[in-house]
Amino acid sequence: VDVSGRTALHYACWNEGESLSAEDLSVVRYLVETVGLSVHTQTEHGSTPLHLAARVTERNTDLIRYLVESQEADLHATDEEGRTPLYVAFNHHGRKHNAKYILSKMESIDAKVLSVAWDFGTPWRFIQSAGKKYASGQNHASGQSQSEQLTTSPIHTLMNYPLPSTEAFKECIEHFPLSSLSMLDNHGRIPIHVLLASSNPRLNAPSMVVRLLELEPRSALARDPSTGLHPYEAAALLVGTNPQEYNTNSEGLSAVYKLFRGDPAHFIRARRLVGCGIGCGEASSCREEIPKNGSVAVASSISPGRSHGSDDPPSKKQKIDE
C-alpha cells in the first residue's frame, strides 16, 4: 500500500488510463485470487479498484465485468466526493461503454449520476434507462414509487428529477407523446401545473412555459386543483417571485402574455360562449358550445362558477384530450 492508500490492485486496474490486454487482466486475477488483495479496499480519497477501472479508456468492460461479476465489487461504493463508479464512468471523458455495462448491473442510481448523464451527449435511450433506474430508488409520499409514476404520469415525474438544465427538461418532453401533456397525476394536475408551482428555476423557466403551450395550448385553460389557480394566475405569482426571468426578460414577458391569453373569461367571450357564469349577460347554457375536442379538465375549470360542472378534481384516469 502506498502513501495514498493505493494497493497493487488499484494500480493494475488503472493501468495508466489505458485499456487492459488479456495479459494485464491475468495480473489482476493473480492479485485478487492468489495474493488475496480485496476489490473493496479504498484509497485515502475513497476510490475502489472499480472506480479506477471505470475511468480507463473505453471498452474496458472485461476488467469491469470481472470485478463486478466474479468478485462482487460494490457498485454503490462512493469516494470522498460521493461519486460512484458509474458517475466516474460518465464524468471521466464520457466512458459510455463502461457506463452502459455498470448501469445494467445497478438496480438504482443517485441524483448525481442522473444529472451528469446529459453532459456528454449521451444517447436518449441510455438516458431513459438511467431515468428509470433513478426512479426505482425514489419513493413518493403517496406510497407509489416514482418508477410507477413514470408509467402513469411520465412528464410530471420527470419534472421532479434533478436535471442539470432547462434544455435537459425540454429534451425529456420531446421524447414523449403529446398525450403525456394531458395526463393527470395523483392530484389531478397536468404538467403545466407542476411546472408553474415548482421552485426550480431550470424547470419553470419562461422557455419551458412557452414550449408546453406550443405543444398543448389547451393546458393554459386548466385550473390547478391543488392550488385553485389558473395558469395565468400562477404566472402572475412567478412575476413577483422570479422578476429577473419573468419581468425584465423578453422571453419571460412573452410567456406571461401567452398565459394571460389563457384567462378563461377571455376564452369564453372570444368564442361567444353564453351562460358561463362570468356575468356575460346571456341566459342560455354554454355547455354545448364548448369545442368538441375540449376536455373534462378544461371544461370544468374555465369558469369559477358551477355552470360547467363540478369543481372537484377530475379522476385520475381522465385526460385533457379524452
N, C-alpha and C positions, 0 to 999 in steps of 0.2 A: 504494500500500500504506500503510495507517495504522499507528500505533504498535503495534497488537495483531497486525499481520500480515494483516489482512483486506484483500482486494482488492475492486474494484468488483463482481466476480462474486459474492463472498461476500455482499455487501450486497443484490445483486439477487436472489439465491436465498433470502435470509432474508426480505426484504420486510416487516420489522417484524412477522413472525409471521402475516401474512395470506396467504390463498390468492392465487396469481398469476393475473391475467387473461391473455387471449391477447396483449394489448399488452405486459404485463410479460414474458411468455415470449419475445417477439420481442427484447426488450432483452437477455435472457440469451443468446439466439442471436447477437446482434450482438457482445456482449463476447467470446464464445468464437470465433466464426468470422471476425470482421472485426478486432477488436482483438488477438485472439490470447491472451487470458487462459486459463490452464490450469485444468482441473477438478480437478487433483491438488494444487494449492497448498494448504498447510496454514497455519493461523494459529499464533501462538505457543503456543496451547493444543492444537494438533494437529487442529483441525476443518477438514474439507474443505467445499467448497460443498455436497456431498451430505449431510454431517452437518447443515448448516443447513436444507437443503430438507426433510429428514426431520422436522424439528421444526415445520414450518409447519402451520397449521390443516389439518384433514382434507381429503381429496380433492384433494391437490396432486400427483397422480400424473403429470400431463402433464409437469411440470418434471422430476420424478424419472426418468421414462421417457426423457426427452431426455438427461439426464446419463448414464444407465446404458447405454442402447442406442445412442445416436448418438455419445457421447463416451467411452464405456467408463470411466466413473468407477469407482474402486476400491471395491467393496462391502465389502471386508475391512479398509479403512483404519481405524486406531484413533487416537483422540485421546490426550491425556496421561494420561487415566484408564483407557485400554484399552477405550474404548467404540467400537463400530462404528456406522455409520448405522442399522442395524436396531435395535440396542439403544436408540439415541436415539429412534427412532420409537415404540418400545414405552414407554419411560420418560417421554417428554415428553407427559404427559396422555393416554397411550394412543392414539397416532395409528395406529389399526388398519388403515385403508385404505392408508396409506403403508407400514406394516409388512408387510401382506399382499403388496404388489407386490414389495418388496425381498426378502422371504423367497423368493418364487417364482423369483427370479433367482440365489439362492445355492445352492451345492452343499452347504455345511455351515455350521453356526453354532457359537458358543462357549458355554461354560457360563453366562456372564453373561446372554446373551440367553435361554437356556432358563429360567433362574431368574426373570427379570423378566416373562416371558410370563404368569405366574399373577397378577401384582399388579394387573391392570386388568380382571379379569373377561373375559379372552379366551375366545372360544368353544372348546369342546373340539376341534372339527375343526381349528382353527388350531393349537392346542397340540400335537395329534397330529402335524401336519405339521412343526412345529418340532422335536418329539422325533425324528422320522425324519432331519431334517437334522443334528441333533446327533449321532445315532448313526452317520451316514455318515462323520463325521470322526474317529471313535474306533476304535482297533484293540485287539483283545483279545490277551492273551498267547498264546492258543492259535492265533492266526492268523486266527480267524474274526472278521469285523468285527461291531460292535455292530448294524449295520443287518441283518445276517443273523440275529443272536441275537434281534433284536426280533421276528422272524418265528417262530423255533423255540422261544424261551423268553421271551416278552414281559415278564412280571411280574418275572422275575429281572433282566432288563436294565434295566428302569425303576428297580429298587431301587438301582442303581448310579449313577443320574442325580443331579446336584447340584440337586435340587428344593428350594424355599425353605422348605417346612413339611411337617408331618405331614399336614395336610389335602390338600396337593398330591399326596402319595403315595396317599392314600385315593381321591382323585378319579381318578387313573390306574387303580387297581384296579377301581373301579366301572364303568369303561368297557370292560372286557374280559370275555369269557365266563367262567363259573365253571370251565370245564375248564382255563383257564390256570393255576389254582391247584394243579393236579395234574400239570402238565408238569414234566419233568425237564430240568435244564441239562446241560452237558457233563460235570459232576462227579456226576451222579445226584442232585442236590438239588432239592427242591421249594421254592417261595418262602419258606415259614416258616423253612427252614434258613438262607437268605440273610439274612433279617431278623434272626434271633437271633444270627447271627455278625457282624453289622455293628457298627461302632463309631460309626455316625451316629445321634445321639440323635433326629433327626427321623424316622428310619426305624424304629428299634427301640423307639419309644415304646409304652407299655402299650396305648393305644387302637388301635394298629396290630395288635398281637398279638391283641387281643380281636376285632377285625374279621375278621382272617384265619380265626380259629377259628369265627366265626359263619358265614362263607361256606363253609369246608371243615373241619368238625370232625375228620375222619379224619387231617388233617395232624398232629395232636397225637401220633399214634402212630408216625410215621415217623422212623426214625433217620437222622441226617445221615451219609452215607457218608464225608464228608471228615473229620469230627471224631470219629465214632463215638458222638456224643451224641444222646440223645433230646431232643425239645423241652423237656421238663420239667427235664432236667439243664442244658441251655443257659440256661434261665430262672434256675436257681439261681445260675449264674455272673453273670447280669445283676444279681441282688440284691446281689452283692458289688461289682461294678464301677460300678453306677449306683443307689446306695441311695436317692437323692433321689426317683427315679421309681418304683422297684420295692420299696422297703422301708418308706417312710413315706407314700406316696401310695395312697389307697384304690383308685384305678383300677389302679395297679401291682400291688397285692396281689391284686386280682381276677384280673388276667391271669396271675399266677403260680399262683394256685389252679386256674384252668382248665387250665393246662398240667400241673400235678401230677396232676390227674384223668386226664390222658392217659398216666400211668405204665402201660406195657404189662402189668405184673403185675396192677394193679388192673383193667385192661380184661379180661384173661383170666379172672380169678376172678369178676368181676361177671357174665360170660356163661357161667360154669361150663365153660370150655374145659378139656380134660384133655390129659395127655401133653405139656404145653407146655414142659417143661424148666426150670420155675422152682421145682421142688420141691413141687408141689401134691399129690403122693402118688398121682395117678391113673396108670394104666398104659396106657390106650388112647390112640390118636392123636387129637389135637385138630384136625388139619388140615381135616377135613371139616366141623367146626363153625364155622370162620371164616365170617362173614357172606358171602353170595354176592356182595354188591357190594363186598367188600373188595378191596384192590389187591395187586398183586405187591409193591410197595414196602412197604406196611403189613404184609402177611403175613410178609415176610422180616425185619421189624425189630421185631416185637412180643416177641421173646424173645432173650436173649443167647446161647442155645444154637443148635444146628444142626437141631433137630427141625422147624423151619418152612421149611427150605430153606437155600440158601447165603446167607452174609452179604455176598457180593460185591455191589458197587453194581449196581443194575438198569441194563439197557441204556438207551441214550439215547432210544429210541422208546417206552419203557414209560411209562404214566401211572398215577396212583393209581386213576383211575376206569375202567381197562380192564376 
